Amino acid sequence: MTRQNHRLRLMCRTALLCALLCVLSVITVPIGAVPVTLGLLGVFLCGMLLPPKFAVSAVLGYLLLGTIGLPVFSSMQGGVGILLGLTGGFLWGYLPAALTLSLWFSRPQISLPKTICAGLLSLFLCYTCGTVQFLILTKTSLIAALTACVLPFVLFDLCKFAAALYLSHRFRRHL
């Protein structure tokens, strides 16, 4: 395969994963102030299946589509107001989360325990971005913010990571 064909395949894979992220993000289960979405599953897949520059590009494309008003954020919302609102920090956190996983999965030899650590780090980065923006906008205590924004979602997000690991392993065979 020529270098140009390889790059074209990566660009197509990036566009497909960006589209998948758009679709998964609108699937929501309202459980409180911040709904559970499948968006993080898409972010994990971007990080696991794309090189770092392309993983960030897929997530950035998703954020740009939402910013210009396309209804790709949770509950089919769009617009810059979502990125600047209470849950916007979690969306910004998708960028370092995808980058962290992509840097890890770009390595030639990966072990399961270290892969789990990379997943936990990416989740921590996403939670940190989201919680900081939530704290700034609501001026609540850290404990109240963690109780509202992180604790209800940890189990769901760990399940999404496990699903992404399984799916990426299956998809890698075909890529």
C-alpha positions as CSV (number, residue, x, y, z in Angstrom):
1,M,0.0,0.0,0.0
2,T,1.4,3.4,-0.9
3,R,1.8,6.2,1.6
4,Q,-1.0,8.2,-0.1
5,N,-3.4,5.2,0.0
6,H,-2.6,4.7,3.7
7,R,-3.3,8.3,4.5
8,L,-6.5,8.2,2.6
9,R,-7.6,5.2,4.5
10,L,-6.8,6.9,7.8
11,M,-8.8,10.0,6.7
12,C,-11.8,7.8,5.8
13,R,-11.5,5.9,9.1
14,T,-11.4,9.3,10.9
15,A,-14.5,10.5,9.2
16,L,-16.4,7.3,10.0
17,L,-15.4,7.4,13.7
18,C,-16.4,11.1,13.8
19,A,-19.8,10.2,12.4
20,L,-20.1,7.3,14.9
21,L,-19.3,9.7,17.7
22,C,-22.0,12.0,16.5
23,V,-24.6,9.2,16.4
24,L,-23.6,7.7,19.8
25,S,-23.6,11.0,21.5
26,V,-27.3,11.7,20.9
27,I,-28.3,8.4,22.6
28,T,-29.0,9.5,26.1
29,V,-30.4,8.1,29.3
30,P,-31.5,10.9,31.7
31,I,-30.5,10.0,35.2
32,G,-30.0,13.5,36.7
33,A,-28.5,16.9,35.8
34,V,-26.0,15.3,33.5
35,P,-27.4,12.5,31.2
36,V,-25.7,9.3,30.4
37,T,-24.7,9.2,26.8
38,L,-22.8,6.7,24.6
39,G,-20.5,9.5,23.4
40,L,-17.6,8.4,25.6
41,L,-17.8,5.0,23.9
42,G,-17.2,6.8,20.6
43,V,-14.3,8.7,22.1
44,F,-12.7,5.5,23.4
45,L,-13.1,3.9,20.0
46,C,-11.4,6.9,18.3
47,G,-8.5,6.7,20.7
48,M,-8.2,2.9,20.3
49,L,-8.5,2.8,16.5
50,L,-6.8,5.9,15.2
51,P,-3.3,7.4,15.4
52,P,-3.1,10.4,17.8
53,K,-3.4,13.2,15.2
54,F,-6.4,11.5,13.6
55,A,-8.1,10.6,16.9
56,V,-7.9,14.2,18.0
57,S,-9.2,15.3,14.5
58,A,-12.2,13.0,14.8
59,V,-13.1,14.4,18.2
60,L,-12.4,17.9,17.1
61,G,-14.6,17.4,14.0
62,Y,-17.4,16.3,16.3
63,L,-17.0,19.3,18.6
64,L,-17.0,21.7,15.6
65,L,-20.1,20.1,14.1
66,G,-21.8,20.6,17.4
67,T,-20.5,24.2,17.8
68,I,-22.0,25.3,14.5
69,G,-25.3,24.1,15.6
70,L,-25.8,20.6,14.3
71,P,-27.7,18.5,16.9
72,V,-24.8,16.1,17.7
73,F,-24.6,16.7,21.5
74,S,-26.7,14.8,24.0
75,S,-30.4,14.9,23.6
76,M,-29.9,16.1,20.0
77,Q,-28.6,19.6,21.0
78,G,-26.1,21.8,19.3
79,G,-24.5,25.2,19.5
80,V,-21.7,26.9,21.3
81,G,-23.9,27.3,24.4
82,I,-23.6,23.6,25.1
83,L,-19.8,23.8,25.1
84,L,-19.9,26.8,27.5
85,G,-22.6,25.3,29.7
86,L,-22.6,23.0,32.7
87,T,-21.8,19.8,30.7
88,G,-19.5,21.4,28.2
89,G,-16.3,20.6,30.1
90,F,-17.0,16.9,29.6
91,L,-17.2,17.5,25.9
92,W,-13.9,19.4,26.0
93,G,-12.5,16.5,28.0
94,Y,-13.1,14.2,25.0
95,L,-10.0,15.7,23.4
96,P,-7.4,14.7,26.0
97,A,-9.2,11.4,26.6
98,A,-8.9,10.4,22.9
99,L,-5.3,11.6,22.7
100,T,-4.3,9.6,25.8
101,L,-5.8,6.4,24.5
102,S,-4.4,6.9,21.0
103,L,-0.9,7.5,22.3
104,W,-1.1,4.3,24.3
105,F,-2.6,2.2,21.4
106,S,0.0,3.5,19.0
107,R,2.6,1.5,20.9
108,P,3.7,-1.8,19.4
109,Q,3.3,-4.0,22.5
110,I,0.4,-3.3,24.9
111,S,-0.5,-5.2,28.0
112,L,-4.0,-5.4,29.5
113,P,-3.1,-4.0,32.9
114,K,-1.4,-1.0,31.4
115,T,-4.2,-0.6,28.9
116,I,-6.7,-0.4,31.8
117,C,-4.5,2.3,33.4
118,A,-4.5,4.3,30.1
119,G,-8.3,4.0,30.1
120,L,-8.6,5.2,33.7
121,L,-6.3,8.1,32.9
122,S,-8.3,9.1,29.9
123,L,-11.5,8.9,32.0
124,F,-9.9,10.9,34.7
125,L,-8.9,13.7,32.2
126,C,-12.5,13.8,30.9
127,Y,-13.9,14.0,34.4
128,T,-11.4,16.7,35.4
129,C,-12.3,18.9,32.5
130,G,-16.0,18.5,33.1
131,T,-15.8,18.9,36.9
132,V,-13.7,22.1,36.6
133,Q,-16.1,23.7,34.2
134,F,-19.0,22.7,36.4
135,L,-17.3,24.1,39.5
136,I,-16.6,27.4,37.8
137,L,-20.2,27.8,36.5
138,T,-22.0,26.6,39.6
139,K,-19.6,27.7,42.4
140,T,-20.4,24.6,44.3
141,S,-18.0,22.6,46.5
142,L,-15.8,20.0,45.0
143,I,-17.6,17.2,46.9
144,A,-21.0,18.4,45.5
145,A,-19.6,18.6,42.0
146,L,-18.1,15.1,42.2
147,T,-21.3,13.8,43.6
148,A,-23.4,15.3,40.8
149,C,-21.0,14.9,37.8
150,V,-18.7,11.9,38.4
151,L,-19.9,9.4,40.9
152,P,-23.2,8.5,39.1
153,F,-21.3,7.8,35.9
154,V,-18.2,5.9,36.9
155,L,-19.7,2.4,36.5
156,F,-21.4,3.3,33.1
157,D,-18.2,4.8,31.8
158,L,-16.1,1.8,32.9
159,C,-18.6,-0.4,31.0
160,K,-18.2,1.8,27.9
161,F,-14.4,1.4,28.2
162,A,-14.8,-2.4,28.4
163,A,-17.1,-2.4,25.4
164,A,-14.7,-0.2,23.4
165,L,-11.8,-2.6,24.2
166,Y,-13.8,-5.6,22.9
167,L,-15.1,-3.7,19.8
168,S,-11.7,-2.3,19.0
169,H,-10.1,-5.7,19.2
170,R,-12.8,-7.0,16.8
171,F,-12.5,-4.0,14.4
172,R,-8.7,-4.1,14.3
173,R,-8.8,-7.4,12.5
174,H,-10.8,-5.8,9.6
175,L,-8.7,-2.6,9.5
